[in-house]
Amino acid sequence: MWTKEAAATAEARESGIRNKSSSSSQIPVVGVVTEDNEAQGVFKPMDLNRVIKLLEETDKDGLEEKQLKFVKKLVQCFQNGLPLRDLAQIFKILNLCAGKIKNQPRFVESAYDIIKLCGLPFLKKKVSDEITYAEDTANSIALLGDLMKIPSSELRIQICKCIVDFYHAEPPKKHIPGYQQASSSYKIQMAEVGGLAKTMVQSITLLEHQLVEKLWVLKVLQHLSTSEVNCTIMMKAQAASGICTHLNDPDPSGQLLFRSSEILWNLLEKSSKEEVIQQLSNLECLLALKEVFTNLFMRGFSHYDRQLRNDILVITTIIAQNPEAPMIECGFTKDLILFATFNEVKSQNLLVKGLKLSNSYEDFELKKLLFNVIVILCKDLPTVQLLIDGKVILALFTYVKKPEKQKIMDWSAAQHEELQLHAIATLSSVAPLLIEEYMSCQGNARVLAFLEWCESEDPFFSHGNSFHGTGGRGNKFAQMRYSLRLLRAMVYLEDETVNTDLCEKGTIQQMIGIFKNIISKPNEKEEAIVLEIQSDILLILSGLCENHIQRKEIFGTEGVDIVLHVMKTDPRKLQSGLGYNLLLFSTLDSIWCCILGCYPSEDYFLEKEGIFLLLDVLALNQKKFCNLILGIMVEFCDNPKTAAHVNAWQGKKDQTAASLLIKLWRKEEKELGVKRDKNGKIIDFENLPGLSAEDFVTLCIIHRYLDFKIGEIWNEIYEEIKLEKLRPVTIDKKALEAITTASENVGKMVASLQSEIIESQARQDVQNEQKVYAKIQATHKQRELANKSWENFLARTSNAKTLKKAKRLQEKAIEASRYHKRPQNAVFHGTDIKGLNTTVPSGGVVTVESTPARLVGGPLADTDIALKKLPIRGGALRRVKAVEIVDAPKKSIPT
């Protein structure tokens, strides 16, 4: 609605503009809300272009006051929001105000007021405005980041407040008729498109000593980093390293560290993790992280400090995965090892003097994180010496023992169980690197004693809450599982000191006993865990017994029994996905390592129909097992008793072992692509595509390469005997002569075959040449016939006598081809066309293409030209009214 006064003003303005120029473009106007008409929602028009032109002017008296006045009116105009269609002009005005600040400080307030408006809702008049003005909006929002270069604290803070308001959109203070608020995420999307995050990251370098402004910028980046698009932009602007290096800047409020860590987390999660790690893997960043973590570890007692400490440790762990990160050089690795072990191994280091971890959730998580970071750090071999100095093995082994009754513990029962499992899992990674420390701590004895407790009937209620405790609720399976993993890791080092110590302590008998105990107490609920335990036991036994006859004898019949038990597993369970495949692999490996080569065990295995079980598995036709089983069968065949068992085996449908092996052979040939005919004969031995005669000559040598090589070796032997003037005994001489003769015969045979190939190729070349000549001769003959035909045609068309002669010959030929005996009552139809003067066959239809209209008189004219007489009147043929039929000429010569 317009008041009469506003309407009159607008009409006068519009009339004035028309008087100035009738062709001028329409000038955008916006409403200025006054106190009188605000309640009615009435706008007073305002020319934004005029404001821009006014701000661009210079060197006039009183111009600054006028400019400031117009900007103030502009600010009053948009108290309820910024229309998208006017946004580009408003930000142009803002940019002009910002440009005047250096020489005219009063414009700081004007720029401040306009920036403050940017926190208000963006308004659209049409639904399509968000798309139509997207580019202008993105460029306008990007300008906010550029304005951070202006050295004004209040202006920078207001810019940050404005951007933060993007993420906390509020509805307009008052509804404006004809306008709607843009979607709540529109500003955020346009900030992403405009690349605002990049300029905000760059602004950090301008705020080295301005703590308040820096905290506001970090708050903005914290909001911006919730988007993957912004995180990618920030990562490319080196935000990770720029923020990390300032972690230790003085900040009594603690916001700097909190917001910085949150931004680093978001960058690691929502952008290229590898690139962020690379940015943080420098000495300056790691020194900053080290100092922050150490301060929080020693002096952080609040819940917030401990949580922040753990976050910093997780970020450090992620960086430590990069082998190029200078963790050792900055001293961080040494400190982390100290913090991980000071509770278990007393240290006089000042960093941990008087410190003690509580059983709070944060300290419990810290302990697990420290165990985890040790596993990461030990992958870098230079860390090994630091692990030795820090007595890591001894610290971890303090957890590998049965729970002691009536002992005050620092952790709750559930926490202690989880740390115990975590410590054993950590030992599996660290102990293989520190064999001497492992042995000096009596590692084998500790683990075996702990396994003995795991197998015992001692009452123990495990919680099984953690990742490592999976499947161990109410039992000791989790402890047994990780202890066996540790033993397996040590056995497979193939260190004779470790393995001998294990065997002397009765490990083979203990493993067999544990296996038999598990078999006797089936547990279907935790079947997958049990299968893993069984697999590890068999692998440990394989590692201990391999290449040691005495240990194989200790394995003995009891060991063979557990192997046979696994071999009798229902084949259908192999597809269950629970781990039966792995168990079968482990079993086959144990047959190879623990039974083969020990004749008593072999005989017992055969006696218990072990070969039958192997062939049963082989008949399952699973390629992953075939190679291993066939290798075992080959080794068993050294035992004379094996053949009888193999021949006695019968599979499904009375299949024999020989039939099974042949079937496997054919299957292997099929996978290799060997082609056979319908009778099973090989059809491509030498059927290689694209080979020339020269290639086949070379192929002959390739086929006999080994024969030639053997002959060459024997020839060298013969030459050395001659050179050294030795005389072999008669038998050796005859053998040498026979070998030499055989080698020469092979050479002659190959040379003969090569000659045959060359001759065959020569004959083929001659035949190909003759074919080419025959083709050339036929081409010439055809060309001669074509020329003769053309000459005959010319003769007929240029000589009447020749034409008549040809006509007579044609008629004679036609007559000779006719059937002269006519059936009775037959009707004869003549096929000759009277008066025809051609010697070529005539068709039933004559097609005339593109006949000019002037010759036929148009589409509606009579086209029977043969009955009309067309006179010539000095030009084109024309249709005439009078037509006289004339007699056909007696003779006509074709033209």
N, C-alpha and C positions, 0 to 999 in steps of 0.2 A: 504494500500500500504506500502511496505517496501523499504527503500533505500538499495543500495548495501552494504553500511557500516553496517547498522543495521542487514541486512540479514546475512552478514559474521559473525558478533558478535554472533548472535543467533545460527548460525550453529556450531561455535566453542564451545559455551557453551554447546549445546546439545551433541556434540561429546565428550566433556570432561565428561559429566554426564554418557554417555553410557560406556565410558572406565572405570569409577569407578565402576559401577554396572549396569548390564543389566536388573536387576529385580526391580530397584528403581521405586517408584510411580511418576507420573507426578507432577511437581511442578507448582503451579499457578503463572502466570506472569501477570504483568500489565504494561501499557505503561507510560513512563516518557516523558512528552512533553517538548522539548527544544525550545529555541527561534528560532532556525534555521528551525525546522520541524513543528512548531506549526501551521503555516499557511497551511501546507499540511495535518494536522490531523494525523501525524505519531506518533506512540508510541514506546518508548524504553522499552524493557522488564525489569521487576524488580521482584526479588524473595522475596515475603512477608515472607515466612517461614524463610529465612535467616535473615531478620530483627528481627523477633521474637526470633530466636536462639541467635542472637547477643545481644539483650536486656536482655536475661536471663543469659548471662555470667557475671562474677564478677572477681575482683582481677587481673586485667591485666593493664599494663601500657598503658596509652593513650586510654583506652577503652571508657571513657566517651565522648571524642571528636568524636570518630568514631561512637558511638551510636547516638549522636546528629546530626551528618552529615547525617546518613542514614534516620533518622526521618524527617529531612528537605527535603531530596529528596522525601520521601514519600508524604509530604505535597504538594510539587511542582507537583507531579504526578497527584493528584486528585483535581486540581483547578476548574474543570468543573463539578464535581459531584462524588458520591460514587457508584460504582457498587454493586448491592445487593450480588453478589456471593463472593465479597471480604470483605463484611462488618464485618463478625465475626472476621477475622484476623486483620482488621484495629482497631477494638475496643479492641482486645487483646493487640495490641501494645499500644493503649491509656491507658489501665489498667496497663501495665508494666511501662509506663512513670509516671503514677500517683503514683505508688508504690515507685518510686525512689525520689519523690519530697522532702520527709522528710530529707533525707541525702544528696541529690544532688539537690539543689534549681533551678539549671539551667534547669531542666526538666519541670519546670512550663511553660516556653515558648513553649516547644514542645507539652505538653498536651493542652495548649491554642490553638495552631495552628490546632491540630487535631480536637478539639471540634468545632472550627470555621467552619471546613469542614462539620460538621454534619448539618449545616444550609443550605448546598447546596442540590440540588435535588438528590434523589436516582435514580440510573439508572438500567435498566433491559435490558438484551440481548434477552431474550425470554419472551413471554407473560406469561408463567407459572412461571417465576422467583418470582413474588410476593407471590405465594403460596409455592413454593419450599423453599424459604429462609425466610418464615414468622417467624418461631421460632427463627432463628438467629437474625433477625431484631428486634423482640420484646425484646430479652435478651440484645441486644446491646443498645437499647434506654433506657431500665431500668437501665443500668449502669450509665447513665447520672445523675440520681437521687442519686445513691450511691456516686458519685464523689463530691456531695455537702458537704460531710464530710471533704473534704480537706480544711484546714484553709487558703484559698487564695481568697481574695476579687475579683481580676480580673478573676480568674477561675470560681468562682460561678456566677458572672455576665454574663460571656460568655456562661455558660451552660444555664442560663435563656433566654438569647437572642436566642440561638440556638433553644430552645423549642418553644419560641414565633414564630420563623420563620416557624415552622410546620404549623401554621395557616395562614401564608401569603406566600404561595408557589410562587416562581418565576421560569420561564423557565431557562434552562441552558444557561450560558453565550455564549457557542459555541456548535454547534451541533457536536456530536461525532459519526462517522459512526459506524453502528452496534449496537447502544444503543438507547433506548427510555427512557424518563422520567417516573418514576412510577406515579401512579395516585395521584392526589393532596391530597386525604384523606388518603393515605396509611400510612404515618408517624403517623397521628392522631390515626388511628386504631391500629397500632402496639404499640403506647404509652398506649392505653387502655389495650391491651392484656398483656403487660409487667408490668402493675401496677405502672407506673411512678408516678401517682398522690399520691400514698401512701408515697413514699420516699420524695416527695416534701413537703407534709404536715409535715412529721417528721423533715424536715430541718428547719422549723420555730423556733423550740426550740434552734437551734444552733446560731440563729441570734438575740439574745435578744437586743443587743446594736448596731447592724450594720444596720442602717436605710436604706441605699441604697440597700444593698443586700436583706433586708426584702421586700422592695417595689418591687424589681424584682421578688422575689418568689411569692408575692401576684399577680403580673401581670400574672405569669405563671399559678397559680391556678385559676385566673379569666378566662383564656382561657380554661383550662382543665375542669372547672365546667360547660361548655356549653354542656357537654355530660352526659347522664344519667348513663352510665357505670362508668365514672370517679367520678361522684357525689356519687354514692354508695360506691366506694372505699374510697373516702375522708370522707364520713360519718362514715364508720367503723374505720377509723384512728382518729376519734374524732376531725375532722377539725373544726366543728361548735364551740365547746367550746374553742379550741385553738386559733381560730381567734378572737372570740368575746372578750376574756379576754384582748386582746391587742388593742382594739379599741381606747383607750385613750393614747396610746404611742405618744410621741412628734413627730410631723410631720408638718413642716412649709408648705409643698407643698399641704397637704390635700388629697394626693393620697391614703394614708393608709386607711382612713375612707371610701372613695368612693369604693375602690377595695374590702375592707372587707365586706361592706354591699352588694355589688353585688354578692360576693361569697355566703354569707348567703342566699340571695334570691334564687340563683340557687340551693343550697342544699335543701331548703324548697320545691322547685317546682319539682326537678328532682330526689330526693331520698326519703327515708322513712320520711315523714313529722313528724310522731309521734316520731321517734327516734331522729331526729334533735331537736324537741321541748324539748325532755327529756334531751338532752345534754346542752341546753341553760337554762334549768330551775334550775339554781343554783345561789347562792347569788353573787358569783364573776361576772358571766356574766350579771346578772340583774343590779348590781351596775355600771358596765361599760356602759351598755345601758342607764341607768338613767343619768349618768354624761354626756354622749354624747348628749342625747336628750335635757337635760337642757341647755347645752352650746349653742346648735344650736337654741333653742327656744329663749334664751335671747340675743344672740349675732349674730345670723345668719340673714343677711339682703339681701344677694344676692339671685338671682333666684336659683343658684346651692345649696346654703346652705338650703334654704327652702325646696327644693325638697328632699335633703338628709335627712332633719329632718322628713319629712313625711314618707320616706322609713323606717327610724328607728322606727317610731311610729307603722307602719303596722307590722313590725317584732315583736315589743313588744306586740301588740294585739294578734298575733298568739300565742305567748308564754303564754299570760294571760289565754288562753283557758285551759291550764293545771292547774287543781286545786291544784296541788302540788307545783307550782311555788311560791317562797317566795316573791310575789309582795308587800305584806303589810310589811313584815319584812325589806325589803330593803328601804322602804319609797317611792317607785315608785308610788304606788296607790294614796297616799296622794297628791303627786305632780301632777299627771295626773288629779285628780279631781279639783285641784286648777287651772290648765291651762284651763280646760274645762269651768269653771264658772267665771273667773275673769272679763270677759267683761260684764257680766250681774249682778254679785254681787260684789260690790267693796270690795277689800281686801287690807290690809296693809302689806301683806307678801312681803319681799324684792325681792323674785323671780319674781314678776309680777309688782313691783312698776315702774310706768312710761311706762309700756309696753302697746301696743295697736295693735290689728290685723288690717291689711289693707283689702281692698276688692279684693286683688289679687287672682288669681286662686289658688296659693299654700296655702295661708292663709284660703281661703274658704274650700279647701279640708281638711286642718288641723282641722277646726272646726267640720266638719262632722266625721272625724276620732276620735276626742275626744268624741263626742256623742256616737259613736259606741263602743269605749273602755269602757265607763261607763256601757253599757249594758252587756258587757262581765264580767266586774269586779263585778257587783251586784249579779252575780250567786254565788259568794263566800260570805256566810252570814256574816263573820267577817268584810266585807267591809261596812256593813250597817251603822255602827257608823261613819265611815269616810264620807259617803254620807250625813249623818245628819249634821256633822260639816261643811261640804263644802257647805251646803244650796243648794244642787243640785235641789230639787223640786222647790224652789223659782226661781232659774236660768232658769229652763226649762219652767216654767209657764209664763215667760216674753214674750214667743213667742205665747202663746195661747190667742190671742186677735185679733180683727179685725184691719186691717191696719188703721193707723191714718193719716189723711190728713195733708199736709203742715208740715210734720215733717222730719227733716234731718235724714236719716238712714245711718248706717255704711255700709250696704250691698245694692246691687242693688235689684230691685223688684224681679227678678227671683231668686237671691241668698237667699233673705229673705224668699220667699215662700218655697224653698227647705229646709232651716234650720228650718222653722216653722213645716213642716211635719215631719222632722227628730226628732225634739224635742218632738212632741206629741207621735211619735212612741217610743221614749226613755222613756217617762213617763209611757207608757203601761207596761214596764218592771220594772221600778224603783218604781213607786207610790204604787203598792200593797205591797211593802216591808216597806214603810214609811207611814203608814196610818195616824199617828198623824200629821206628817209634811204636808201631803196632805190636811187634814181637817183644819189645822191651816192656810194654804194658801188659804182657801175657794175654794178648788179644784173643788167641785161639781158645785158651782155657776159659776166659770170661764168657765168650760166646757159647761155647759148649755147655758151660754150667747154666747159663741162662736158658738154653734150649732144653736142658734137663728139667728145669723148673716149668717151662712151657708145656712139657709133656706130662708133668706130674699131675696128681689129683688135688693139689693144694687149692683150697677155696680162694677164688679170685673173681670179683665182679668187675669186668671191664665195661667202660662206658661206650666205647666205639663211636664217639661223636665226631671225630676229626676225619680229614681226608685220609690220613694214614691208618686210621682205625676202622676203615670200611670192612664190614664182615666180621668184626671182632667183638660185637656186643655180647657180653655174658660168657665169653670164652677167651682163650689165649692165642687164637689163630693169627691175629694181627702181629703180635710179638714174634711168633714163630715164623711168620711170613718174612718179616724184615730181617730177622736174624739169619735166616737161610739165604736171603739175598746178599747179605754181607759176606757170609762164608763162600757163596758162589763167586762173588767178585774177587775174593782173595785166592781161591783155588785156581781160577782161570788166569791168574798172573803167571802160572807155571813156575813159580819160585819154589825151588826144591826145599829150601829151609822151611817155608810155611807149610808145604804139603807133607813133608816128613813129620813135622811137629804134630800136624793134625792126625796123621795115621798112628803115631805113637800114643796119642791120647784116645784112641779107639773110635775115631770119627766114623769109619766105615760101618762098624757094628752099630753105632748109635743111630746113624742115618737109616740103616735097614730096620732097626727097631722102631723108629718113629714112623716109617712108612707102613710097617705091619700094624702098628697101633692105630693108624688112621684108617686102614682097610677094615679093621675089626669094628670100628665105630663110624659107620657111614653117616654123613651129615648132608642131606640133600638141600637144606636151607642155605648153607654157605658152600655150595658145590664148586663154584668158580674159584673161591679162595683155596679150597682143599686141593683142587686140580693143580693150581699154581704151586702149592707147597710140594706136592708129589713130583712135579716136573723139576723143581729146583733140587730136590733130594737126588733124583736120578742124574742130573747134570753134575752135581758135586761128586757123586760116586764115579761118574765117567772121568771127570778131571783128575781124581785121585788115582784111579786104577790104570789109566792109559799108559801103556809101555812098561808096566810093572807087574811081572808074573806073581810075585809074592802077594801083592795087594789084590790081584784077581783071585788068588786062592782064598784070601780072607773074605772076599765077596761071596764065593762059594755057592752052595746050593740054596741057601736062604736068599741070597741076592737073585739067583735065577728064578726062584719062586715068585718074587714080587714082579719081575719082568714078565713072566708068563701070565700073571694075574692081569696086568695091563693089556697084554696082547689078546686076552679073551674078552675085551670090552666089546659091547654091542656096536657093530659098525654104524648103525644109525645115529649114534651119539656123536660121531665125528662131524655131523652137520649141525650140531646144536649151538655152536658158537660159544660154549662155556670154557673151552680150553682143552678139549680132548685131542685136538690136532697137535697142539704143543706137547701134550703128555706123550703122545705116540712118537713124536720126533725124539723126545728125550729118551724114551724107551729104546728106540732103535739105536740111538747113540750109545746107550749103556750096553747093548748087546755087542756092539763093535768094540767098545773100550774095556768092558768088564768081563766078557765071556770068551770072545775069540782069542785064541792063543793059549788058553788054559784048557788042556784036554779034559780033565775031570769035569769042568763046567760045561764044555762043549758036549760031552757024552750025556751029561744029565739033561741038558737042553734038548738034545735029540730024543732022549728016552721019554721026555715029557711032551713029545710031539711038537716041539718048538718050530721045526721046519714047516709042519703043516700050518701052524698059525701064521708064519711069515708068508707062505703062499696064499693063504686066505686073504691077507691084507693086500698082497700083490694083485690078486684077482679083482679087488675093488676098482682097479683101473684108475687110480688117482696118481697123476703124474708127479705130484710133490713127494710121494713116498717111494716111487718106483726106483729111482737111482740109488737111494740109500739101501733099499731092500736087496736089489740085485748085487750091489757091492758086498753086502753081508753074505748073500748066497754064494758068491764066488769064493770068499774066504772060507766059508764052511765046507766047500767042496774039497779042500785040502784034507779034510777028515774022511777017511775011506768009508765011514758008516753013513755019510750024508746021502750018497747016490741012491741007496735003497729007499730012504725016506722020501726023496724027491720023486722017484718013480712010483712010489706007492700012493702019492697024494692024488685025490680026486676032488674036483670042484663041482660047481653046479652043472647039471646035465652031463655028468661023468667026464668033465673036462680034465685032461691030464696036464702035467707040468710042461711037457714039451709043447702041447697045443697052446697053452697060455703064453709061453715065451715067444712062439712064432706070431701069435696074435699081437703081442706088444711090439715085435719087430715091424710088422706091417703098419701098425699105428704110427710108429716113429718115422717110417718111410713116408707115410702120408703127410705128416707134419713137416717133413723136410722137403716135400714137393716132388718126390721121386715118382715118375710116371710109369704105369704098367699097362700092358694090353689086357684083353679079356681073359687071357690064360695066365696072367700074373707075370709075364716076362717084362723085363725092363725095356722101354722103347726110346729112351733119350740118354743114352750115355754120351754120345758125341753130337747129339742134335743141338748144337749151339748156334744161335742166330748170328748172322753178320760176319761169318768167317770166310776169308779168302783162301786160295790154295796155299799161299805163303803161310797163313795162320795155321792151316792143318799140318803143314810140314813141321812147324814149330811145336804143335800139339803132340806130334809123335815123340819128340824129344822129351816133352813134359811127362808123358805117360811112363817113360822109361828112365826118368831122372834118377830114382833111387838105385836102379840097376847100374846106371852109368857111374853114380857116386861110389857104389860098392866096388865096381871094377877099377875105378880110379885109385881107391885106397889100396886094393890088392896090387895094383901096378906099382904104386909107391913102395909097398913092401918088397916087391920083387926087385925093383931098382936099388933099394937100400941093401938087399942081400948081395946083389952083384957088386955094388960099390964097396962093400966091406969084404968082398971076396969070400963069402961064406958058401958052404955047400950043404943044402938041406938033405935030410935023410930021404930015402927012396919014396916012402909013403907021402911025406910032406911035399916032395918034388912033384909027384903025380897029382896030388890034390891042388897044388899051385898051378900046374899046367892045365888041369881041368877047369879051374876057376877062370884062368886067363882065356882059355878057349871059349868058355860060356859067355864071358864078357864080350869077346870079339864077335861071337855069333849074334848076340843081342844088337851090337852096333851094325852088323851087316843086315840083319833083319829090318832094323829101323831105316837104314839107308835104302834098302829095297822098297820098303813101303813108301818112303818119300819120293823115290823115282817113279813109282806107280802113280802117286798122286800128281806129280808134275806132268807125266805123260797124259794122264786122264784130262788134266786141265788143258794141255795143248790140243788134244783131240776135240775137246769141247769148244776151244777158241776157233778151230778150223770150221766146225759145224756152224758156229754162230756167224762166222765170216761168210760162209756159203749162203746162209739164210739172208744175210744182208744183201749179197749180190743178187739173189733170186728176187728179192723185193725191188731192187733197183731196176732189174730187167723187166719185171712186170709193169713197173711204173712207165718205163719207156714204151713198152708195147701198147699200153693203154693210151699213152699220148699219141702214138702213131695212128691208132684206130680213130681217135677223136679228130685228128687232122684230116684223115681220109674221109670221115663222115662229113666233115665241114666242106671239103672240096666237092663231094657229091651233091651236097645241098646247094652250093653255089652254082654248080653245073645245071641243076634242075631249074633254078630260078632265072638263069641268064640265057638258056638255050631251049627253045621250044621243042626241038626234036628230042633232046635228052629227057625233057619232062614227059613227052608222050611215051617214050620208051619205058620210063620208070612207071608210068601209069599202066601200061600194058603188062609189065612184069608184076605189078601189084595185083591187078585183076586176075592174072593167071594164078598167082599164089593163093588168092582168095578162093578161086574156083576149085583149085586142087585140094583145098582143105575142107570143102563141103562134102556132105553125105549125099550121094547121088540116088540111092534107092529110097523112093518116097513111100511111106505107108499109104494104104488105101484110105480114101476119104480125108486125106490130110490137106490142110489149107496152107498154102505157101505164102509167106509174107516176104516181100523183097526188102532187102536192107540197103540197097544202093540208092544213093541220092542222085537223081538225074541232074545233069548239068554241073556237077561238082568238079572243080578244076584244081583240086589239091591232091597231093600224094601222101598225106599224113592222115591218121585216123581222126574222124570228127566226133565230137561229143554231142550229147543230146541237148546241152544248154550252152549258149554263148553269153558270157558275162562281159558287159561293157562298163568300165569303171570311169568315173569322173567325166561323163559326157557334158560338154558345155551347154548351158540352158538355151543359148541363142541358136543352137543347132536343132533343138527339139521343140522350141517355142514355149517352154515353161512347163510346170507340173500338170497343168490342166489341158495341154494341147494334145492333139492326136499324134501318137508316136509311131504310126505305121508309115515310116519314111519310105519303105521299099515301094509303096504304091503311089508316091507323090513325085512330082518333078520339081527339083529345087533349082531355080535359075541363079545365075551369078550376076550381080549388079555392082561390080566394082568394090565389093567389100565382103562382109560376113554373109553367110547364108541366111535367108529369111523365108518365112512361110508365106506362100502366095495363095490367093483364093482359087484360081483356076488351076486344075491339075489334070494333065492328060496322060493316059496310060500308053506307054510305048512298048514296042516289041523288044524282047530280050535280044542282045547281040548273038550272032551265030557263033562267033569265036571270042574268047576272052583270055587274055594272058594275065596271070596274077602279078600285081605290082609289089 
